[in-house]
């Protein structure tokens, strides 16, 4: 299990509430309306032709998309020239949450209570921190728990199996 898109919860995005951040728009590419999108999700089917992505200016259907290194070159329907594409530079792209029961989603983890294998409530998830070895749950107590320690999730509760003493490290 790995975390996916960033949540808009806690962000003042008005009508975008409940959507997930999936990419940032870079500069226009070429003269036919393409933009460079920098994904913050690993669910790349979001950029499939016909997918609907949302910006602060409203929904945009993907007319075409292709990978280009660490970015995607995307043309949205109705964006047919460089000037229109350039107007999107610097905006954030959002999408509806995907219904995938086998995935952990940041918007579902943040605010959840963490319970260890002994039934102790150890804190509330305030953020998910990207980390090369394993992404980490950041708790309101300041503790960090690798996502690899998660054994089960229920709405509002994350169950973890942690090594003995993990939560006592600060007390030494």
C-alpha positions as CSV (number, residue, x, y, z in Angstrom):
1,X,0.0,0.0,0.0
2,X,1.3,3.5,-0.8
3,X,-0.2,6.9,-0.5
4,X,-1.6,8.6,-3.5
5,X,-2.7,12.1,-4.3
6,X,-2.7,15.0,-1.9
7,X,-6.0,16.0,-0.5
8,X,-7.5,19.5,-0.7
9,X,-8.9,19.2,2.8
10,X,-7.7,22.1,4.9
11,X,-7.0,24.2,1.7
12,X,-9.1,27.1,0.7
13,X,-10.1,25.9,-2.7
14,X,-13.8,26.8,-2.6
15,X,-15.7,24.5,-5.0
16,X,-12.7,22.2,-5.2
17,X,-13.4,20.8,-1.8
18,X,-13.2,17.0,-1.7
19,X,-11.1,16.8,-4.8
20,X,-7.5,15.5,-4.8
21,X,-4.5,17.4,-6.1
22,X,-3.0,15.3,-9.0
23,X,-0.6,17.7,-10.8
24,X,0.8,21.1,-11.1
25,X,0.8,22.9,-14.5
26,X,4.2,24.0,-15.8
27,X,4.8,26.0,-18.9
28,X,3.2,25.8,-22.3
29,X,4.8,23.3,-24.6
30,X,4.9,24.1,-28.3
31,X,2.3,26.2,-30.2
32,X,-0.7,23.8,-30.3
33,X,-2.0,24.2,-26.7
34,X,0.0,21.5,-24.8
35,X,1.1,22.1,-21.2
36,X,3.6,20.3,-19.1
37,X,1.9,18.6,-16.1
38,X,4.0,17.5,-13.1
39,X,2.1,14.7,-11.4
40,X,1.8,14.4,-7.6
41,X,0.1,11.1,-8.0
42,X,1.2,7.7,-9.3
43,X,-2.2,6.9,-10.7
44,X,-1.3,7.9,-14.2
45,X,-4.6,6.8,-15.7
46,X,-5.8,10.2,-14.5
47,X,-4.2,11.6,-17.7
48,X,-5.8,9.2,-20.1
49,X,-7.6,10.8,-23.1
50,X,-11.1,11.8,-22.1
51,X,-10.3,12.1,-18.4
52,X,-11.7,15.1,-16.7
53,X,-9.4,17.1,-14.5
54,X,-10.4,20.3,-12.6
55,X,-8.6,23.6,-12.2
56,X,-9.8,26.6,-10.3
57,X,-11.2,27.8,-13.7
58,X,-13.4,24.7,-14.0
59,X,-13.3,21.1,-15.5
60,X,-11.0,20.4,-18.4
61,X,-11.2,17.2,-20.5
62,X,-7.9,15.7,-21.6
63,X,-7.7,15.7,-25.4
64,X,-4.3,14.1,-25.6
65,X,-1.5,13.2,-23.2
66,X,2.0,11.6,-23.4
67,X,4.7,11.0,-20.9
68,X,7.9,13.1,-21.2
69,X,10.4,12.2,-18.5
70,X,9.1,13.2,-15.1
71,X,6.2,15.1,-16.6
72,X,3.3,14.6,-18.9
73,X,2.6,16.8,-22.0
74,X,-1.2,17.3,-22.0
75,X,-3.6,19.1,-24.3
76,X,-7.0,19.9,-22.9
77,X,-10.1,20.2,-25.0
78,X,-10.7,23.9,-25.9
79,X,-7.0,24.9,-25.3
80,X,-5.7,25.0,-28.9
81,X,-2.9,27.6,-28.9
82,X,0.2,28.6,-26.9
83,X,-1.5,31.7,-25.3
84,X,-4.4,29.6,-24.0
85,X,-2.0,27.0,-22.7
86,X,0.3,29.6,-21.1
87,X,-2.7,31.0,-19.1
88,X,-2.8,27.7,-17.2
89,X,0.8,28.0,-16.1
90,X,1.2,27.7,-12.3
91,X,-2.3,26.3,-11.7
92,X,-3.0,23.1,-9.7
93,X,-5.0,20.3,-11.3
94,X,-7.4,18.3,-9.2
95,X,-9.5,15.1,-9.7
96,X,-12.2,13.1,-8.0
97,X,-10.9,10.4,-5.6
98,X,-10.7,7.0,-7.1
99,X,-12.6,4.2,-5.5
100,X,-9.9,1.6,-4.9
101,X,-10.2,-0.3,-1.6
102,X,-6.6,-1.6,-1.9
103,X,-5.0,1.8,-1.7
104,X,-4.3,4.2,1.1
105,X,-5.3,7.8,0.4
106,X,-3.8,10.8,2.2
107,X,-7.3,12.4,2.5
108,X,-8.4,9.3,4.4
109,X,-5.3,9.0,6.6
110,X,-5.2,12.6,7.8
111,X,-7.2,13.1,10.9
112,X,-7.4,9.3,11.6
113,X,-6.4,8.0,15.1
114,X,-3.5,5.6,15.1
115,X,-3.9,2.5,17.3
116,X,-0.9,0.1,17.9
117,X,-1.0,-3.7,18.2
118,X,-1.7,-3.4,22.0
119,X,-4.8,-1.3,21.4
120,X,-3.0,2.0,22.6
121,X,-4.1,5.2,20.8
122,X,-0.8,6.7,19.9
123,X,-1.9,9.9,18.2
124,X,-3.7,11.5,15.3
125,X,-2.3,11.6,11.7
126,X,-1.6,15.2,10.8
127,X,0.3,14.6,7.5
128,X,1.8,12.0,5.3
129,X,5.5,12.8,4.7
130,X,7.3,11.6,1.5
131,X,10.4,9.6,2.4
132,X,12.7,7.5,0.1
133,X,12.6,4.4,2.3
134,X,8.9,4.5,3.1
135,X,6.4,7.3,3.4
136,X,5.7,8.3,7.0
137,X,2.6,9.1,9.0
138,X,3.3,12.3,11.0
139,X,1.3,12.2,14.3
140,X,0.1,15.1,16.4
141,X,2.5,13.9,19.0
142,X,5.5,14.4,16.7
143,X,6.0,10.7,16.2
144,X,6.7,9.4,12.7
145,X,5.4,5.9,11.7
146,X,6.3,4.3,8.4
147,X,3.4,3.3,6.2
148,X,4.8,-0.2,6.0
149,X,3.7,-0.6,9.7
150,X,0.0,-0.2,8.7
151,X,-1.9,-3.5,9.0
152,X,-5.5,-2.3,8.6
153,X,-7.5,0.9,8.1
154,X,-11.1,1.7,9.0
155,X,-12.8,5.0,8.6
156,X,-11.1,7.3,11.1
157,X,-8.7,4.6,12.5
158,X,-5.3,3.3,11.3
159,X,-4.0,0.2,12.9
160,X,-0.3,-0.3,13.1
161,X,2.2,-3.0,14.3
162,X,5.3,-1.2,15.4
163,X,8.6,-2.3,17.0
164,X,8.7,-2.3,20.8
165,X,9.8,1.1,22.0
166,X,9.0,3.1,18.9
167,X,6.7,5.5,20.7
168,X,9.0,5.7,23.8
169,X,12.1,7.0,21.9
170,X,11.5,10.6,23.0
171,X,11.5,9.6,26.6
172,X,15.1,8.4,26.7
